Amino acid sequence: MTKLFPLLAALAPLTLCLAGLVGPQSRARDFVRGSIGAAAVAFGLLAVTAVACALVGVGRTPLLGAHGIGLSLQVDALSAILCVLVSFIGVVVVNYSRNYLDGDPGHVRFTRWLLLTLASVLTLLISGNLIVLLAAWIATSLSLGKLLLFYGTRPAAVRAARKKFVASRLGDGFLALAALLLYLQYGTLEISDLAAQARAGAGAGSPAITLAALLIVGTAVLKSAQIPLHGWLIEVMETPTPVSALLHAGIINAGGFLVLRLSDILLLATPVLDLLAVIGGVTALFGSLVMLTQTSVKVQLAYSTVAQMGFMLLQCGLGAFSAALLHIVAHSLYKAHAFLSSGSIIDLARASWTARPGGQPHAARLIIALASVVGLTLLIGWGLGMSLRTNPAQIALGSVLLMGLVHLMANVVDQRPNAFVVMRGAATAVGVALAYFALQAVTTWLVAGSVPVARPVDGIAPMLIAGLVVVCFAAVTLFQNQMMRRAEAPFWVAAYVHLRNGLYLNTLANRLVLKLWPRASTRVTSAP
């Protein structure tokens, strides 16, 4: 049975490929209708596979190859959860594109590449061998490139696709070299065998493993649009909205999946995880600041994705792997809905939001609220047997999450607070904290055996990193508040302008791309 249900999962990408390549294409509406049906079938197959995985356990097919190299599939809790997530979003996106592109002469071509992209992502998730994973990784990038160039006559779309091409090919090379180093060290590319040997401590301290871990992290950073190579993600708005939804809710998570899938190997090189935490943390801080200065809804959502992916990789770097998976699921569902509803988001915001008289909360009240939510996290964590020394990642990430309630708490601590309002605000904060720790516990239980429970806490380095994360996010919260309160002061005007331009990192990247592909030597044509 454990050898059969991965084959059931493999029917999902196969169904999508068949629908995209050999489906009836004489009439666009018939083709799109069949594509929606294929996406629904794929979702049903993967839902059944997830149930089988929950009942039976991890499923693996025998290796079709030799010497640890070949074709094999693996379905465990990690891949099952993400397969259901991606296939569900796929159904929604394909169905949405039916009306979105109705009447467009390229509707069939768009839907075909959309199905092939979904099939590539699903194959990536169920890969049991690094050869299969690498092939699906490259196929995902190439098929996505066709979607990014759907309107190939638009210069901005071409520029973004070129930047994505450079980042993707660099990531492909990193991943291929990492696979080679792992094979030389362990003599196999079977993911389950690599994990087993890594958990046994084989290769610990080896320069080859450290370099392989560094290359894996580099691949994930490139795939997840981390600073400073994040610019392509915020410039792909020339593509149809369904592509943005699929990209930001599904494909962008591939970097996090790679880290989670190979987390046992990364734990053998903890300095590399520290580097990942630093890159992710800096990107999260950068994206959250720049996001507030953007006037375009979609660009604001893109910077939000950059920040969220940074936060997710920060969680991985701190060793909170199950928390990173939970973050992927929550962010994907939210971001898919945000992009697909972006056309009406302004009307919704105007209908549901009324500015508070008096503007932003005073900095003093904000500091009190920050201290309150951090103290609440420490208190609830202590009640659950956690502390900053024993569980630095969980405490730090819980504190950052509750900082989302800081403005609410600051408004509660008003000049003449009402007892009911204070109790309601406190109850909200306590409820969010308890929900956070409960969801963490459930996710850890679900993926036990698929990803490590936590990064071993050795020394004070993890505690210092976690403390620095809390301090930095608190500082960013204060900075955001002051930028709104003092918008007319010269310093804050200058800060706003620099952040509005993303600290000019993307401008530098554009100049580099134009040197590699000068406009005068380029013929812009529609993608086939």
Sequence and secondary structure as in RCSB ss.txt:
>XXXX:A:sequence
MTKLFPLLAALAPLTLCLAGLVGPQSRARDFVRGSIGAAAVAFGLLAVTAVACALVGVGRTPLLGAHGIGLSLQV
DALSAILCVLVSFIGVVVVNYSRNYLDGDPGHVRFTRWLLLTLASVLTLLISGNLIVLLAAWIATSLSLGKLLLF
YGTRPAAVRAARKKFVASRLGDGFLALAALLLYLQYGTLEISDLAAQARAGAGAGSPAITLAALLIVGTAVLKSA
QIPLHGWLIEVMETPTPVSALLHAGIINAGGFLVLRLSDILLLATPVLDLLAVIGGVTALFGSLVMLTQTSVKVQ
LAYSTVAQMGFMLLQCGLGAFSAALLHIVAHSLYKAHAFLSSGSIIDLARASWTARPGGQPHAARLIIALASVVG
LTLLIGWGLGMSLRTNPAQIALGSVLLMGLVHLMANVVDQRPNAFVVMRGAATAVGVALAYFALQAVTTWLVAGS
VPVARPVDGIAPMLIAGLVVVCFAAVTLFQNQMMRRAEAPFWVAAYVHLRNGLYLNTLANRLVLKLWPRASTRVT
SAP
>XXXX:A:secstr
 TTTHHHHHHHHHHHHHHHHHHS  SSHHHHHHHHHHHHHHHHHHHHHHHHHHHHH  EE   EEETTEEE BEE
 HHHHHHHHHHHHHHHHHHHHHHHHTTT TTHHHHHHHHHHHHHHHHHHHTB BHHHHHHHHHHHHHHHHHHHTT
TTT HHHHHHHHHHHHHHHHHHHHHHHHHHHHHHHHS  BHHHHHHHHHTTTTTT HHHHHHHHHHHHHHHHHTT
 TTS HHHHTGGGS HHHHHHHHHTGGGHHHHHHHHTHHHHTT HHHHHHHHHHHHHHHHHHHHHHTT  SHHHH
HHHHHHHHHHHHHHHHHTT HHHHHHHHHHHHHHHHHHHHTGGGHHHHHHHH    TT S  HHHHHHHHHHHHH
HHHHHHHHTT  TTT HHHHHHHHHHHGGGHHHHHHHS SS  HHHHHHHHHHHHHHHHHHHHHHHHHHHHTBTT
B S     SSHHHHHHHHHHHHHHHHHHHHHHHHHTTTSHHHHHHHHHHHTGGGHHHHHHHHHHHHS GGG    
   
